[in-house]
């Protein structure tokens, strides 16, 4: 039996949640299925920084732990020398133009459409350090496999690891599984559309690519897949979205795999399917582009990256119109800046992108983190309470991290004040977030 004040599930959002709660004074246990924290950044190699800036101004709209992680493990791509990157620790992030404005029609071909990236290896190290410095007890290689709930409260969480099965009895839980596993298993109502859910992607990276001008190479990659498609090659893909990590090292956000991550058999088949699609895609690069003649696949993401599964029903459901209108929320806990970027599972092929709708930076309301029916639970990340199109904007790592920090502080206040998640003093929550450097408006 393990007793802790707070349990957090260590995906991208919960890294911030665990650290925020521990820094506030809670006793925290962090549970992570991988051997490292960081969520989709580290476990799926989704390294593009999306949502941390306003799409129109290019200015930073996040702070607190989210900015701390960007400084520790982020890079800014150079707007002139496309193979040069500057560590964000050396950039005045508050004053710099971090993103160029790119017209929607140019988002696939512009060399700097995603101008900031995470270094996944640096983020693993940074995560370890801030978790340990905050005093979080970390259990890597650990799965949550069952919950116990009575009278509207989670009373126990069953975990599995090398110790076998153990039960944690937390006073509060922050569910950042992305799939709302803990919430769903505890009786929280949720919505899911398995017949029309955003596709997942397994990223892959090629090394020893030879070229003179990256901006030319990027367009040639897109055209090569368009020609291969005309030649009868069929790949479950979009775009592709092409990036570079350094000279000669090119990453691809390309595979488009429709599946339901909450179903074990589908999750497993998606991993198999995505690797087969990567094999076919690499064959196209080899056959159609001399720049890839001597290249090889350095690695693919450790697992497929999901964009969507369950959305909990919370005290408030964020709508796409809220996002478009930049709705004013009295319980705002942070800002988000990613476009509405919906990866339609029915649309495949070269030059096919997402359903992209630009929006100005907007507020995230605390109530979307508060599930119905279970009073000692908060969620953060892509499973928060939001309409499908709204969640197509909020699902990205920096935004999930912003939610996580708020959920961590909120969970601390639940424990301190002996109140339900819906009864947390929002003014006190906002005050603590601001004191930690968070940007709320």
C-alpha positions as CSV (number, residue, x, y, z in Angstrom):
1,X,0.0,0.0,0.0
2,X,1.3,3.4,-1.0
3,X,-0.2,6.6,0.4
4,X,0.4,10.0,-1.1
5,X,-1.3,13.3,-1.1
6,X,-1.4,13.6,-4.9
7,X,-1.0,11.3,-7.8
8,X,-0.1,12.6,-11.2
9,X,0.3,10.7,-14.5
10,X,3.4,12.0,-16.1
11,X,2.6,12.8,-19.7
12,X,3.4,16.3,-21.0
13,X,0.7,18.0,-19.0
14,X,1.5,16.0,-15.8
15,X,5.1,16.9,-15.9
16,X,4.0,20.5,-15.2
17,X,1.2,19.3,-12.9
18,X,3.5,17.2,-10.7
19,X,6.2,19.9,-10.5
20,X,3.6,22.7,-9.8
21,X,1.9,20.7,-7.0
22,X,5.2,19.7,-5.4
23,X,6.5,23.2,-5.5
24,X,3.3,24.4,-3.9
25,X,3.9,22.0,-1.0
26,X,2.0,18.8,-1.9
27,X,3.5,15.3,-1.5
28,X,3.4,14.0,-5.1
29,X,3.8,10.7,-6.7
30,X,4.3,10.8,-10.5
31,X,3.4,7.7,-12.5
32,X,4.7,7.3,-16.1
33,X,4.5,4.3,-18.4
34,X,7.8,5.1,-20.2
35,X,11.2,5.3,-18.7
36,X,11.2,9.1,-19.0
37,X,8.7,12.0,-18.7
38,X,7.6,14.4,-21.4
39,X,4.6,12.9,-23.1
40,X,4.3,12.9,-26.9
41,X,7.5,15.1,-27.1
42,X,9.7,12.3,-25.8
43,X,7.6,9.1,-26.3
44,X,6.4,9.9,-29.8
45,X,9.1,12.4,-31.0
46,X,6.5,15.2,-31.6
47,X,9.1,17.9,-31.3
48,X,7.5,20.8,-33.0
49,X,6.6,23.6,-30.6
50,X,3.0,24.5,-31.5
51,X,0.7,26.7,-29.4
52,X,3.3,28.6,-27.4
53,X,3.0,31.8,-29.4
54,X,0.2,33.9,-31.0
55,X,0.0,32.8,-34.7
56,X,-0.4,36.4,-35.9
57,X,2.0,38.3,-33.8
58,X,4.6,35.6,-33.3
59,X,5.0,36.5,-29.7
60,X,5.2,34.2,-26.7
61,X,1.9,33.6,-24.8
62,X,3.0,31.0,-22.3
63,X,5.0,31.3,-19.1
64,X,5.7,29.4,-15.9
65,X,6.8,25.8,-16.1
66,X,6.0,25.7,-19.8
67,X,8.5,28.4,-20.6
68,X,11.0,26.9,-18.2
69,X,10.9,23.7,-20.2
70,X,11.2,25.6,-23.5
71,X,14.3,27.3,-22.1
72,X,15.8,24.0,-21.0
73,X,15.2,22.0,-24.1
74,X,14.0,24.2,-27.0
75,X,15.6,25.7,-30.1
76,X,14.7,28.5,-32.4
77,X,15.3,27.9,-36.1
78,X,17.1,30.7,-38.0
79,X,14.9,32.6,-40.5
80,X,17.8,33.0,-42.9
81,X,20.2,30.1,-42.4
82,X,17.7,27.3,-42.4
83,X,20.1,24.7,-41.0
84,X,21.1,26.9,-38.0
85,X,19.3,26.7,-34.6
86,X,19.8,28.8,-31.5
87,X,19.1,27.4,-28.0
88,X,16.1,29.2,-26.5
89,X,18.2,29.6,-23.3
90,X,20.1,32.2,-25.4
91,X,17.0,34.0,-26.8
92,X,15.1,36.8,-25.2
93,X,11.8,34.9,-25.5
94,X,9.7,37.8,-24.3
95,X,10.9,40.2,-27.0
96,X,11.9,37.9,-29.9
97,X,9.7,37.2,-32.9
98,X,9.5,33.5,-32.3
99,X,7.2,32.5,-35.2
100,X,6.9,34.1,-38.7
101,X,3.4,34.7,-39.9
102,X,2.8,32.1,-42.7
103,X,-0.2,32.1,-44.9
104,X,-2.3,29.0,-44.6
105,X,-1.7,28.0,-48.2
106,X,2.1,28.0,-47.6
107,X,2.1,26.0,-44.3
108,X,3.4,22.8,-45.9
109,X,6.2,24.5,-48.0
110,X,7.4,27.3,-45.7
111,X,10.8,26.3,-44.3
112,X,10.0,27.8,-40.9
113,X,6.3,27.2,-40.5
114,X,7.2,25.5,-37.2
115,X,10.1,27.6,-36.1
116,X,10.7,26.2,-32.6
117,X,11.5,22.6,-31.7
118,X,12.1,20.6,-28.6
119,X,15.2,18.5,-28.2
120,X,13.6,15.3,-26.9
121,X,16.8,14.1,-25.2
122,X,17.4,17.4,-23.5
123,X,13.7,17.4,-22.4
124,X,14.1,14.0,-20.8
125,X,17.0,15.3,-18.7
126,X,15.3,18.6,-17.9
127,X,12.2,16.7,-16.8
128,X,14.2,14.4,-14.5
129,X,15.9,17.4,-12.9
130,X,12.9,19.6,-12.2
131,X,10.8,16.6,-11.0
132,X,13.6,15.5,-8.6
133,X,14.4,19.1,-7.5
134,X,10.7,19.6,-6.7
135,X,10.6,16.5,-4.6
136,X,8.3,14.4,-6.8
137,X,8.5,10.7,-6.2
138,X,8.7,9.3,-9.7
139,X,7.7,5.8,-10.8
140,X,8.8,5.2,-14.4
141,X,7.8,2.0,-16.2
142,X,4.5,2.0,-14.3
143,X,1.0,1.6,-15.6
144,X,-2.3,2.6,-14.1
145,X,-4.6,-0.4,-14.6
146,X,-7.6,0.2,-12.4
147,X,-9.3,2.7,-10.1
148,X,-11.6,2.5,-7.1
149,X,-14.2,5.2,-6.6
150,X,-16.8,5.6,-3.9
151,X,-19.3,8.3,-3.2
152,X,-18.0,10.6,-6.0
153,X,-14.3,10.3,-4.9
154,X,-11.4,8.2,-6.1
155,X,-10.3,6.1,-3.2
156,X,-7.6,4.0,-4.8
157,X,-5.5,3.7,-7.9
158,X,-4.0,0.3,-8.9
159,X,-0.6,0.5,-10.6
160,X,1.5,-2.2,-12.1
161,X,5.3,-2.3,-12.5
162,X,8.3,-4.5,-11.5
163,X,7.0,-4.6,-7.9
164,X,3.8,-6.2,-9.2
165,X,0.4,-4.6,-8.4
166,X,0.2,-1.8,-5.8
167,X,-2.5,0.4,-4.6
168,X,-2.1,4.1,-4.2
169,X,-4.7,6.0,-2.0
170,X,-4.3,9.6,-3.0
171,X,-6.2,12.6,-1.7
172,X,-6.3,14.1,-5.2
173,X,-5.5,12.8,-8.7
174,X,-4.5,14.6,-11.8
175,X,-5.2,12.5,-14.9
176,X,-2.9,13.5,-17.8
177,X,-3.1,10.2,-19.6
178,X,-4.3,11.9,-22.7
179,X,-7.0,9.3,-23.0
180,X,-8.7,10.2,-19.7
181,X,-8.2,6.6,-18.5
182,X,-8.4,7.3,-14.8
183,X,-11.4,9.6,-15.3
184,X,-13.3,7.1,-17.5
185,X,-12.6,4.1,-15.2
186,X,-13.8,6.1,-12.2
187,X,-17.1,6.9,-13.8
188,X,-16.6,10.4,-15.3
189,X,-18.8,10.8,-18.4
190,X,-16.9,11.4,-21.6
191,X,-17.4,11.8,-25.3
192,X,-15.5,9.9,-28.0
193,X,-16.0,9.5,-31.8
194,X,-14.2,6.4,-32.8
195,X,-15.8,6.6,-36.3
196,X,-14.4,10.1,-36.9
197,X,-11.4,10.8,-34.6
198,X,-8.3,12.6,-35.6
199,X,-5.6,10.3,-37.1
200,X,-2.4,9.5,-35.3
201,X,1.1,9.7,-36.6
202,X,4.4,7.9,-36.0
203,X,7.2,10.4,-36.7
204,X,10.5,9.3,-38.4
205,X,13.9,10.9,-38.9
206,X,16.3,10.3,-41.8
207,X,20.1,10.9,-41.6
208,X,22.8,11.6,-44.2
209,X,20.5,13.6,-46.5
210,X,22.5,15.6,-49.0
211,X,21.3,19.0,-50.2
212,X,22.4,22.6,-50.7
213,X,19.2,24.5,-49.9
214,X,16.8,23.1,-47.3
215,X,13.9,25.2,-48.5
216,X,14.3,23.7,-52.0
217,X,14.6,20.2,-50.5
218,X,11.3,20.6,-48.5
219,X,9.3,21.4,-51.7
220,X,11.0,18.6,-53.6
221,X,9.9,16.1,-50.9
222,X,6.3,17.2,-51.1
223,X,6.4,17.0,-54.9
224,X,8.0,13.6,-54.8
225,X,5.2,12.1,-52.8
226,X,2.6,13.8,-55.1
227,X,4.4,12.2,-58.1
228,X,4.6,8.8,-56.4
229,X,0.8,9.0,-55.8
230,X,0.2,9.7,-59.4
231,X,2.3,6.7,-60.2
232,X,0.0,4.5,-58.1
233,X,1.9,4.4,-54.8
234,X,-0.6,4.4,-51.9
235,X,0.5,5.5,-48.5
236,X,-1.6,6.4,-45.4
237,X,-0.2,9.9,-45.2
238,X,-0.7,13.6,-45.4
239,X,1.6,16.4,-46.5
240,X,4.2,15.5,-45.7
241,X,5.2,18.0,-43.0
242,X,9.0,18.1,-43.4
243,X,11.4,19.5,-40.8
244,X,15.1,19.5,-40.1
245,X,17.0,18.8,-36.9
246,X,20.4,19.8,-38.2
247,X,22.2,19.8,-41.5
248,X,21.4,16.5,-43.2
249,X,19.0,15.3,-40.6
250,X,15.4,15.5,-41.7
251,X,12.3,14.6,-39.8
252,X,8.9,13.7,-41.3
253,X,5.4,14.2,-39.8
254,X,3.8,12.1,-42.5
255,X,1.8,9.0,-41.5
256,X,-1.9,9.3,-41.0
257,X,-3.3,6.3,-39.1
258,X,-7.0,6.3,-38.1
259,X,-7.4,4.3,-34.9
260,X,-8.9,4.4,-31.4
261,X,-6.1,4.5,-28.7
262,X,-8.5,3.4,-26.0
263,X,-8.8,0.0,-27.6
264,X,-5.7,-2.2,-27.0
265,X,-6.0,-4.2,-30.2
266,X,-6.4,-1.0,-32.3
267,X,-3.6,0.7,-30.6
268,X,-1.3,-2.3,-31.3
269,X,-2.4,-2.5,-34.9
270,X,-1.8,1.2,-35.4
271,X,1.9,0.7,-34.4
272,X,2.2,-2.1,-36.9
273,X,0.5,-0.2,-39.7
274,X,2.5,3.0,-39.1
275,X,5.8,1.2,-39.4
276,X,4.7,-0.3,-42.7
277,X,3.7,3.1,-44.0
278,X,7.1,4.5,-43.0
279,X,8.8,1.7,-44.9
280,X,6.8,2.7,-48.0
281,X,7.5,6.4,-47.5
282,X,11.2,5.9,-47.2
283,X,11.1,3.9,-50.4
284,X,9.6,6.9,-52.2
285,X,12.3,9.1,-50.8
286,X,15.0,6.7,-52.1
287,X,13.4,6.2,-55.5
288,X,12.4,9.8,-56.3
289,X,15.0,12.0,-54.7
290,X,18.7,11.7,-55.2
291,X,19.3,13.7,-52.1
292,X,18.2,10.6,-50.1
293,X,20.3,8.1,-52.1
294,X,22.7,7.6,-49.2
295,X,20.3,8.3,-46.4
296,X,18.9,5.9,-43.8
297,X,16.3,6.0,-41.1
298,X,17.9,7.1,-37.9
299,X,14.8,6.3,-35.8
300,X,11.1,6.6,-35.6
301,X,9.0,7.8,-32.6
302,X,9.1,5.2,-29.8
303,X,5.4,5.0,-30.2
304,X,2.6,6.4,-32.4
305,X,1.4,9.8,-31.3
306,X,-2.3,10.2,-30.8
307,X,-4.2,13.4,-31.5
308,X,-7.5,12.5,-30.0
309,X,-9.5,10.0,-28.0
310,X,-11.8,10.6,-25.0
311,X,-12.9,14.1,-24.0
312,X,-14.2,14.3,-20.5
313,X,-17.5,16.1,-19.7
314,X,-16.5,18.9,-17.4
315,X,-17.9,21.8,-15.6
316,X,-17.6,23.7,-18.9
317,X,-17.0,22.5,-22.5
318,X,-14.7,24.7,-24.5
319,X,-16.2,25.3,-28.0
320,X,-14.6,26.1,-31.3
321,X,-16.6,29.4,-31.3
322,X,-15.0,30.2,-27.9
323,X,-11.6,29.7,-29.5
324,X,-12.5,31.8,-32.6
325,X,-14.0,34.6,-30.5
326,X,-11.2,34.6,-27.9
327,X,-14.0,34.4,-25.3
328,X,-13.3,36.1,-22.0
329,X,-13.2,33.6,-19.0
330,X,-13.2,34.7,-15.4
331,X,-11.5,31.4,-14.5
332,X,-8.8,31.6,-17.1
333,X,-5.7,29.7,-16.2
334,X,-3.5,30.3,-19.2
335,X,-3.3,31.1,-22.9
336,X,-3.2,28.9,-26.0
337,X,-2.0,29.9,-29.5
338,X,-2.3,26.9,-31.8
339,X,-4.5,27.0,-34.9
340,X,-7.5,24.7,-35.1
341,X,-5.6,21.8,-36.8
342,X,-7.9,18.9,-37.4
343,X,-6.4,15.8,-39.0
344,X,-9.4,14.3,-40.8
345,X,-9.2,10.5,-40.8
346,X,-11.0,10.3,-44.2
347,X,-8.5,12.5,-46.0
348,X,-5.3,10.9,-47.2
349,X,-2.6,11.7,-49.7
350,X,0.2,13.9,-50.8
351,X,-0.3,17.7,-50.4
352,X,-3.2,16.9,-48.0
353,X,-2.9,18.8,-44.8
354,X,-5.1,19.3,-41.8
355,X,-8.2,21.4,-41.6
356,X,-6.3,24.5,-40.6
357,X,-8.0,27.5,-39.2
358,X,-5.9,30.3,-37.7
359,X,-6.9,31.8,-34.4
360,X,-5.5,34.5,-32.1
361,X,-4.3,33.4,-28.7
362,X,-7.2,32.7,-26.4
363,X,-7.9,31.9,-22.7
364,X,-8.2,28.4,-21.2
365,X,-10.9,28.1,-18.5
366,X,-10.2,26.1,-15.3
367,X,-13.7,24.5,-15.5
368,X,-12.6,22.4,-18.5
369,X,-10.2,20.6,-16.2
370,X,-12.9,19.8,-13.7
371,X,-14.7,16.5,-14.4
372,X,-18.3,15.8,-13.6
373,X,-19.1,13.3,-10.9
374,X,-15.7,12.8,-9.3
375,X,-14.7,15.6,-6.9
376,X,-11.1,14.8,-6.1
377,X,-10.0,14.6,-9.7
378,X,-8.6,17.1,-12.2
379,X,-7.6,16.4,-15.8
380,X,-5.2,18.2,-18.1
381,X,-4.1,17.7,-21.7
382,X,-6.0,16.7,-24.8
383,X,-8.7,14.8,-22.8
384,X,-10.0,18.0,-21.1
385,X,-13.6,19.1,-21.7
386,X,-13.7,20.5,-25.2
387,X,-15.5,20.1,-28.5
388,X,-13.7,18.1,-31.1
389,X,-12.7,21.2,-33.2
390,X,-11.7,23.2,-30.1
391,X,-9.5,20.2,-28.9
392,X,-7.9,20.2,-32.4
393,X,-6.2,23.4,-31.1
394,X,-5.7,22.6,-27.4
395,X,-4.2,19.2,-28.0
396,X,-0.6,20.4,-28.5
397,X,2.2,20.0,-25.9
398,X,2.7,23.6,-24.7
399,X,-1.0,24.1,-24.2
400,X,-1.3,20.8,-22.4
401,X,1.6,21.9,-20.2
402,X,-0.2,25.1,-19.3
403,X,-3.2,23.1,-18.3
404,X,-1.0,20.8,-16.3
405,X,0.5,23.6,-14.2
406,X,-3.0,24.9,-13.4
407,X,-4.2,21.4,-12.5
408,X,-1.2,20.8,-10.2
409,X,-1.8,24.0,-8.3
410,X,-5.5,23.3,-8.3
411,X,-4.9,19.9,-6.8
412,X,-2.7,21.4,-4.1
413,X,-5.5,23.8,-3.2
414,X,-8.0,21.0,-3.1
415,X,-5.9,19.2,-0.5
416,X,-5.0,22.2,1.5
417,X,-8.6,23.6,1.6
418,X,-10.2,20.2,1.8
419,X,-12.6,21.0,-1.0
420,X,-13.8,19.5,-4.3
421,X,-12.2,20.4,-7.6
422,X,-15.2,22.5,-8.5
423,X,-14.9,24.4,-5.3
424,X,-11.3,25.5,-5.7
425,X,-10.8,29.2,-5.0
426,X,-10.1,30.4,-8.6
427,X,-8.7,33.7,-7.5
428,X,-6.2,32.0,-5.2
429,X,-5.3,29.6,-8.1
430,X,-4.7,32.5,-10.5
431,X,-2.6,34.3,-7.9
432,X,-0.4,31.4,-7.4
433,X,0.0,30.8,-11.2
434,X,0.9,34.4,-11.8
435,X,3.5,34.2,-8.9
436,X,5.0,31.3,-10.8
437,X,5.3,33.3,-14.0
438,X,2.3,32.0,-15.8
439,X,0.7,34.2,-18.5
440,X,-3.1,34.4,-17.9
441,X,-4.1,37.1,-20.4
